[in-house]
Amino acid sequence: MKLGLLGDGQLGWMLAEAAQRLGIEVRLWSAAGTGTAVRLCPDHVVAPLDYAPAEAAGGPSAFDAFCSGLDVVTYELEHLSLGLVEALAKRVPVHPAPAVLALAQDRWLEKAALAAAGLEVAPHAPCADRKTLEEALRSVGYRALLKTRRDGYDGKGQWRLDSPEDFERLLGAEDAGHFRWPASGCVLERRLRFDRELSLVLTRDASGAFAAHPWTENRHEHGILYTSRAPVALPKAAAEETEARLKDWLDSHRYVGTLALECFEVDGRLVANEIAPRVHNSGHWTLDGARTSQFENHIRAVCGLGLGSAEARGLAAMVNVVGVPANPELLARIPGARLYDYAKAPRARRKLAHINLCADADAALTSALAALEALVPPPEPAQ
C-alpha cells in the first residue's frame, strides 16, 4: 500500500514513521523539500501547498506525479489549499474528507458546526470592519478575542480586547495602517473564565469504530501549547456527553482519521473551542504513554487496517520546546524524559521539539514535569 501525505513538518514526520512501521510506503507533498519529514521520505513531490492543479500547463505536473500509484491520501495540517484536496479526492480516496477540512479552515463555520453537533460554544459574532465589530461587541462584550476567520494558529491572527480603550486602540492602529481587516473577515469570541484547558483526541475508521485517547489537560503560554498531561479526571457526565455528541457528529460526516477537540472546563461544563481534523500537538504524549499512538491509529484508520487500543499505559506528560533548543545533557538527568527533535533551525516561537515523560504515580510525574519545565522555558510573547 502507498500513502500520499500532504505536508512535511513534524506531524508528517511522526505519521510517516508510523506508516513505515506498518509496512506502508509514503510519498510526501512538500512545500519546499526541506521539512522535517523529508529526511524520512525520499519519495516526495515539491510544490506549494496552495497549488492549484488547473494551473498546471504542459508536461507531467506535480499533481500527477504525486497521485501516481497512490492508494489513499491524508494530510498533517489544515492550512492548505482546499481546492488541492478536492482535486485529489477525484483521483484518490482522501481522509479526512474535504468537507470537514473546509469547516476547520473557517472559524465561523467551525463554531456553527460545533453548535449544530450539540456542543456548547462561547458567545461569538462575525465582523469584517469597524461597524460590524461595534455590533459584535454589543452582543459578545469587551472581554473578547478578535480572531481571523482563516489561517490563524498558535496565537497568530488574534487580538485581545479587555475594554473600550482596547477597541479605540485597534481603530487607531487601523487608521495608522498597522491593522488591516483580513479579506475573509473575523470572529469576535468572548474570553471565558475557565478552570482548565482540555482536549480529546480520538480516531474513527471507515467501519464506524472509534478509539478515544484519555482526556488531556493542556497549558498554553502566549497562544502556544507548552505542556500537556494525561489522563486527567474531569466531570464524568460532561465528558461522556461531549464525547458522545462528537462521535455522533463524526458518524454523520463518515469521518475517517484522527481528530482533536479542544475545550474549556467552565464550572463543571465543557465548552468546545475548536477542532483539528488531524493528529494534534496535545496528543504527542501518546507516542510513549498509550498502547497505540494517535499517529499509528490515524494511519490505521485511513489505510483500513483496524484501530489499536488508545488506552493509556500509565501517566504521561509532554513539554513543547519552543524557540530555544533543549540541552540533551541536562535532559538526561530527568529519568524517562524522551526528546523528539524536529531538526528545525531555532526561531522565536517556533516549535523545535517535544519531550515526553511517563510515570506510574502522580507524584513522580509531577516532580519530573516540574524539573523539565525548569529546563525548558515557555514560549515567548509574540512581538
VENQUI-V475281 format. One record per residue. N is the residue number from 1. RES is the residue in three letters. SS is DSSP state (A for helix, B for strand, O for the rest). PHI is phi in radians with two decimals (* if undefined). D_CENTER is the distance of its C-alpha to the mean C-alpha in whole Angstrom. Layout:
# VENQUI-V475281
N,RES,SS,PHI,D_CENTER / N,RES,SS,PHI,D_CENTER
This chain:
# VENQUI-V475281
1,MET,O,*,26 / 2,LYS,B,-2.15,24 / 3,LEU,B,-1.85,21 / 4,GLY,B,-1.68,19 / 5,LEU,B,-2.20,16 / 6,LEU,B,-1.48,15 / 7,GLY,O,1.89,13 / 8,ASP,O,-2.29,15 / 9,GLY,O,-1.46,12 / 10,GLN,A,-1.16,12 / 11,LEU,A,-1.16,9 / 12,GLY,A,-1.09,12 / 13,TRP,A,-1.06,15 / 14,MET,A,-1.26,14 / 15,LEU,A,-1.17,14 / 16,ALA,A,-1.11,17 / 17,GLU,A,-1.06,19 / 18,ALA,A,-1.09,18 / 19,ALA,A,-1.11,19 / 20,GLN,A,-1.13,22 / 21,ARG,A,-1.15,23 / 22,LEU,O,-1.59,24 / 23,GLY,O,1.42,26 / 24,ILE,O,-1.77,24 / 25,GLU,B,-1.31,24 / 26,VAL,B,-2.25,21 / 27,ARG,B,-2.05,22 / 28,LEU,B,-1.64,19 / 29,TRP,B,-1.81,19 / 30,SER,B,-1.92,19 / 31,ALA,O,-1.16,19 / 32,ALA,O,-2.31,21 / 33,GLY,O,1.37,22 / 34,THR,O,-2.24,21 / 35,GLY,O,-1.27,18 / 36,THR,A,-0.98,17 / 37,ALA,A,-1.33,17 / 38,VAL,A,-1.09,20 / 39,ARG,A,-1.09,22 / 40,LEU,A,-1.70,22 / 41,CYS,O,-2.25,22 / 42,PRO,O,-1.10,26 / 43,ASP,O,-1.49,25 / 44,HIS,B,-2.62,23 / 45,VAL,B,-1.92,24 / 46,VAL,B,-1.87,23 / 47,ALA,O,-2.89,22 / 48,PRO,O,-1.04,20 / 49,LEU,O,-1.35,17 / 50,ASP,O,-1.76,19 / 51,TYR,O,-0.99,22 / 52,ALA,O,-1.98,24 / 53,PRO,A,-0.96,26 / 54,ALA,A,-1.13,29 / 55,GLU,A,-1.48,30 / 56,ALA,O,-1.15,30 / 57,ALA,O,-2.37,34 / 58,GLY,O,1.26,37 / 59,GLY,O,1.27,36 / 60,PRO,O,-1.17,33 / 61,SER,O,-1.56,30 / 62,ALA,A,-1.03,26 / 63,PHE,A,-1.06,25 / 64,ASP,A,-1.15,28 / 65,ALA,A,-1.11,28 / 66,PHE,A,-1.21,24 / 67,CYS,A,-1.22,25 / 68,SER,O,-1.00,28 / 69,GLY,O,1.42,29 / 70,LEU,O,-1.40,25 / 71,ASP,O,-1.74,25 / 72,VAL,B,-2.82,21 / 73,VAL,B,-2.24,18 / 74,THR,B,-2.44,14 / 75,TYR,B,-2.53,12 / 76,GLU,O,-1.78,9 / 77,LEU,O,-2.62,7 / 78,GLU,O,-1.73,8 / 79,HIS,O,-1.59,10 / 80,LEU,O,-2.59,13 / 81,SER,O,-1.18,17 / 82,LEU,A,-1.11,17 / 83,GLY,A,-1.06,20 / 84,LEU,A,-1.11,20 / 85,VAL,A,-1.14,18 / 86,GLU,A,-1.13,21 / 87,ALA,A,-1.17,23 / 88,LEU,A,-1.08,22 / 89,ALA,A,-1.13,22 / 90,LYS,O,-1.41,26 / 91,ARG,O,-1.90,26 / 92,VAL,O,-2.46,24 / 93,PRO,O,-0.98,22 / 94,VAL,B,-2.11,18 / 95,HIS,O,-2.32,16 / 96,PRO,O,-1.13,14 / 97,ALA,O,-1.16,16 / 98,PRO,A,-0.97,16 / 99,ALA,A,-1.11,17 / 100,VAL,A,-1.30,14 / 101,LEU,A,-1.01,12 / 102,ALA,A,-1.05,15 / 103,LEU,A,-1.15,14 / 104,ALA,A,-1.23,10 / 105,GLN,O,-1.43,11 / 106,ASP,O,-2.28,14 / 107,ARG,A,-1.08,14 / 108,TRP,A,-1.20,17 / 109,LEU,A,-1.13,17 / 110,GLU,A,-1.10,14 / 111,LYS,A,-1.08,16 / 112,ALA,A,-1.12,19 / 113,ALA,A,-1.18,17 / 114,LEU,A,-1.12,16 / 115,ALA,A,-1.14,20 / 116,ALA,A,-1.13,21 / 117,ALA,O,-1.35,20 / 118,GLY,O,1.56,22 / 119,LEU,O,-1.61,19 / 120,GLU,B,-1.27,20 / 121,VAL,B,-2.26,18 / 122,ALA,O,-1.21,19 / 123,PRO,O,-0.96,22 / 124,HIS,B,-2.71,21 / 125,ALA,B,-2.72,23 / 126,PRO,B,-1.40,23 / 127,CYS,B,-2.76,25 / 128,ALA,O,-2.46,25 / 129,ASP,O,-2.83,28 / 130,ARG,A,-1.16,30 / 131,LYS,A,-1.17,32 / 132,THR,A,-1.25,29 / 133,LEU,A,-1.16,28 / 134,GLU,A,-1.04,31 / 135,GLU,A,-1.14,31 / 136,ALA,A,-1.14,27 / 137,LEU,A,-1.11,28 / 138,ARG,A,-1.17,31 / 139,SER,A,-1.65,29 / 140,VAL,A,-1.65,26 / 141,GLY,O,1.73,28 / 142,TYR,O,-1.48,27 / 143,ARG,O,-1.42,25 / 144,ALA,B,-2.66,22 / 145,LEU,B,-2.06,19 / 146,LEU,B,-1.67,20 / 147,LYS,B,-2.13,17 / 148,THR,B,-1.11,17 / 149,ARG,O,-1.17,16 / 150,ARG,O,-2.27,14 / 151,ASP,O,1.33,12 / 152,GLY,O,-1.44,12 / 153,TYR,O,-2.84,9 / 154,ASP,O,0.86,9 / 155,GLY,O,1.46,13 / 156,LYS,O,-1.34,14 / 157,GLY,O,1.21,16 / 158,GLN,B,-2.32,17 / 159,TRP,B,-2.31,20 / 160,ARG,B,-1.59,21 / 161,LEU,B,-2.11,25 / 162,ASP,O,-2.18,27 / 163,SER,O,-2.79,30 / 164,PRO,A,-1.01,32 / 165,GLU,A,-1.13,33 / 166,ASP,A,-1.14,29 / 167,PHE,A,-1.09,30 / 168,GLU,A,-1.12,33 / 169,ARG,A,-1.14,31 / 170,LEU,A,-1.12,28 / 171,LEU,A,-1.12,31 / 172,GLY,A,-1.12,33 / 173,ALA,A,-1.14,30 / 174,GLU,A,-1.15,30 / 175,ASP,A,-1.08,34 / 176,ALA,O,-1.48,34 / 177,GLY,O,1.47,31 / 178,HIS,O,-1.57,29 / 179,PHE,O,-2.31,26 / 180,ARG,O,-2.25,26 / 181,TRP,O,-1.22,25 / 182,PRO,O,-1.17,22 / 183,ALA,O,-1.04,23 / 184,SER,O,-1.38,21 / 185,GLY,O,1.50,22 / 186,CYS,B,-2.34,20 / 187,VAL,B,-2.19,19 / 188,LEU,B,-1.66,21 / 189,GLU,B,-2.22,19 / 190,ARG,B,-1.12,21 / 191,ARG,O,-1.46,20 / 192,LEU,O,-1.49,21 / 193,ARG,O,-1.57,23 / 194,PHE,O,-1.89,21 / 195,ASP,O,-1.53,21 / 196,ARG,B,-2.64,18 / 197,GLU,B,-1.75,14 / 198,LEU,B,-2.32,13 / 199,SER,B,-2.52,10 / 200,LEU,B,-2.16,11 / 201,VAL,B,-1.93,10 / 202,LEU,B,-2.49,13 / 203,THR,B,-2.25,14 / 204,ARG,B,-2.10,17 / 205,ASP,O,-1.81,19 / 206,ALA,O,-1.18,22 / 207,SER,O,-1.41,24 / 208,GLY,O,1.64,22 / 209,ALA,O,-1.35,22 / 210,PHE,B,-2.10,19 / 211,ALA,B,-2.35,18 / 212,ALA,B,-1.89,16 / 213,HIS,O,-1.28,15 / 214,PRO,O,-1.05,17 / 215,TRP,O,-1.03,15 / 216,THR,B,-2.12,14 / 217,GLU,B,-1.68,15 / 218,ASN,B,-2.13,13 / 219,ARG,B,-2.23,14 / 220,HIS,B,-1.79,13 / 221,GLU,B,-2.24,16 / 222,HIS,O,0.95,16 / 223,GLY,O,1.49,13 / 224,ILE,B,-2.09,11 / 225,LEU,B,-1.07,10 / 226,TYR,B,-1.86,14 / 227,THR,B,-2.36,14 / 228,SER,B,-2.31,13 / 229,ARG,B,-2.57,16 / 230,ALA,B,-2.71,17 / 231,PRO,O,-1.28,19 / 232,VAL,O,-2.25,20 / 233,ALA,O,-1.47,22 / 234,LEU,O,-2.66,22 / 235,PRO,O,-0.90,24 / 236,LYS,A,-1.05,25 / 237,ALA,A,-1.11,26 / 238,ALA,A,-1.12,23 / 239,ALA,A,-1.13,20 / 240,GLU,A,-1.16,22 / 241,GLU,A,-1.16,22 / 242,THR,A,-1.08,19 / 243,GLU,A,-1.11,18 / 244,ALA,A,-1.12,21 / 245,ARG,A,-1.17,20 / 246,LEU,A,-1.14,16 / 247,LYS,A,-1.11,18 / 248,ASP,A,-1.06,21 / 249,TRP,A,-1.14,18 / 250,LEU,A,-1.14,17 / 251,ASP,A,-1.05,20 / 252,SER,A,-1.12,22 / 253,HIS,O,-1.71,19 / 254,ARG,O,0.87,20 / 255,TYR,O,-1.14,16 / 256,VAL,O,-2.29,16 / 257,GLY,B,2.25,13 / 258,THR,B,-1.61,10 / 259,LEU,B,-2.47,8 / 260,ALA,B,-2.03,7 / 261,LEU,B,-2.00,9 / 262,GLU,B,-1.74,9 / 263,CYS,B,-2.34,13 / 264,PHE,B,-1.90,16 / 265,GLU,B,-1.61,19 / 266,VAL,B,-2.23,22 / 267,ASP,O,0.90,25 / 268,GLY,O,1.47,24 / 269,ARG,B,-1.75,22 / 270,LEU,B,-1.93,19 / 271,VAL,B,-1.86,17 / 272,ALA,B,-1.22,14 / 273,ASN,B,-1.83,12 / 274,GLU,B,-2.81,9 / 275,ILE,B,-2.07,8 / 276,ALA,B,-2.29,5 / 277,PRO,O,-1.44,7 / 278,ARG,O,-3.02,6 / 279,VAL,O,-1.13,6 / 280,HIS,O,-2.36,4 / 281,ASN,A,-0.96,6 / 282,SER,A,-1.28,8 / 283,GLY,A,-1.80,9 / 284,HIS,O,-1.12,11 / 285,TRP,O,-1.06,14 / 286,THR,A,-1.19,15 / 287,LEU,A,-1.04,16 / 288,ASP,A,-2.06,19 / 289,GLY,A,-1.81,19 / 290,ALA,B,-2.25,19 / 291,ARG,O,-1.15,21 / 292,THR,O,-2.34,19 / 293,SER,O,-1.27,15 / 294,GLN,A,-1.05,12 / 295,PHE,A,-1.21,13 / 296,GLU,A,-1.14,16 / 297,ASN,A,-1.17,16 / 298,HIS,A,-1.09,14 / 299,ILE,A,-1.09,16 / 300,ARG,A,-1.03,19 / 301,ALA,A,-1.15,18 / 302,VAL,A,-1.23,18 / 303,CYS,O,-1.72,21 / 304,GLY,O,1.22,23 / 305,LEU,O,-1.72,23 / 306,GLY,O,1.51,23 / 307,LEU,O,-1.54,21 / 308,GLY,O,-1.65,21 / 309,SER,O,-1.15,21 / 310,ALA,O,-1.69,18 / 311,GLU,O,-1.11,21 / 312,ALA,B,-1.28,20 / 313,ARG,O,-1.40,23 / 314,GLY,O,3.11,24 / 315,LEU,B,-1.91,22 / 316,ALA,B,-2.54,19 / 317,ALA,B,-2.57,17 / 318,MET,B,-2.40,15 / 319,VAL,B,-2.19,16 / 320,ASN,B,-1.41,14 / 321,VAL,B,-1.74,16 / 322,VAL,B,-2.19,16 / 323,GLY,O,1.48,19 / 324,VAL,O,-2.12,21 / 325,PRO,O,-1.06,22 / 326,ALA,O,-1.42,23 / 327,ASN,O,-1.59,26 / 328,PRO,A,-1.03,26 / 329,GLU,A,-1.15,30 / 330,LEU,A,-1.27,29 / 331,LEU,A,-1.07,26 / 332,ALA,O,-1.10,29 / 333,ARG,O,-1.37,30 / 334,ILE,O,-1.75,28 / 335,PRO,O,-0.99,28 / 336,GLY,O,1.47,26 / 337,ALA,O,-1.23,23 / 338,ARG,B,-2.15,21 / 339,LEU,B,-1.63,20 / 340,TYR,B,-1.98,17 / 341,ASP,B,-1.59,18 / 342,TYR,O,-1.50,16 / 343,ALA,O,1.00,20 / 344,LYS,O,-1.92,19 / 345,ALA,O,-1.23,21 / 346,PRO,O,-1.06,21 / 347,ARG,O,-2.78,20 / 348,ALA,O,-0.92,20 / 349,ARG,O,1.14,16 / 350,ARG,O,-1.66,15 / 351,LYS,B,-1.32,13 / 352,LEU,B,-1.78,16 / 353,ALA,B,-3.02,15 / 354,HIS,B,-2.45,15 / 355,ILE,B,-2.21,17 / 356,ASN,B,-1.81,18 / 357,LEU,B,-2.26,21 / 358,CYS,B,-2.33,22 / 359,ALA,B,-2.73,25 / 360,ASP,O,-1.66,28 / 361,ALA,O,-2.21,29 / 362,ASP,A,-1.05,27 / 363,ALA,A,-1.10,29 / 364,ALA,A,-1.15,28 / 365,LEU,A,-1.17,25 / 366,THR,A,-1.05,25 / 367,SER,A,-1.15,28 / 368,ALA,A,-1.14,26 / 369,LEU,A,-1.16,23 / 370,ALA,A,-1.10,25 / 371,ALA,A,-1.13,26 / 372,LEU,A,-1.21,23 / 373,GLU,A,-1.10,22 / 374,ALA,A,-1.22,26 / 375,LEU,A,-1.67,25 / 376,VAL,O,-2.02,22 / 377,PRO,O,-1.18,22 / 378,PRO,O,-1.23,19 / 379,PRO,O,-1.00,17 / 380,GLU,O,-1.40,20 / 381,PRO,O,-1.14,20 / 382,ALA,O,-1.20,19 / 383,GLN,O,-1.43,23
